[in-house]
Amino acid sequence: MPINRQRYADNWSTIALSVKEAALWRCRHCGKQCLRPGEKPSNLTRSEWTMATLSVHHANFIPEDNRPENLIPLCTPCHIVIHGGRNGNISPGQLSLFRYIYENGVLKILPNPDLLPLT
């Protein structure tokens, strides 16, 4: 996601880390357990590792607004879906990393199998 670092607080890393820790490293939208800093299991592909990364989303899309109620911990796929919507800033290339399917009324976001390494 394109980020204008000048719009973020100087202590953004500390703010984001505290939001992730408070969420116990789980995505608030889908409940996925995400990886903690330095945790990179060797059995995961780059795509799988990326999907298990937790980020912090500004609910109102304003990076300067760091009120706790505006900060939402989201895994990469959920964050991409939100930014890919009407207010989105995600490129088609980033969206192509995943495939999106609805199953029993639930959106599932999976790695794009065409981009996974052949085994």
ZIVENPE-V563022 format. One record per pair of residues at least 4 apart in sequence whose ideal C-beta (glycine too) atoms are under 6 Angstrom apart, sorted by the first residue. I is the first residue (numbers start at 1). J is the second residue. If there is no record, write none. Layout:
<<I	J> <I	J>>
//
This chain:
<<1	83> <2	89> <7	63> <7	64> <8	12> <8	63> <9	66> <11	15> <12	16> <15	66> <16	56> <19	56> <19	71> <19	73> <20	25> <20	54> <20	73> <23	73> <25	34> <25	36> <25	54> <26	31> <26	33> <27	32> <27	74> <27	75> <27	78> <28	72> <28	73> <29	74> <29	78> <30	78> <32	75> <34	52> <34	54> <34	75> <35	39> <35	52> <44	48> <44	49> <47	111> <50	76> <51	76> <51	77> <53	76> <54	73> <54	75> <55	74> <55	79> <56	71> <56	73> <57	72> <57	74> <57	79> <58	62> <58	63> <58	70> <59	70> <59	72> <60	65> <60	70> <61	87> <65	70> <74	78> <74	79> <77	98> <77	109> <80	84> <80	90> <83	88> <83	89> <83	90> <84	88> <84	90> <84	95> <90	94> <90	95> <97	112> <98	109> <98	112> <99	110> <99	112> <100	109> <101	108> <102	107> <103	108> <111	116>>
//
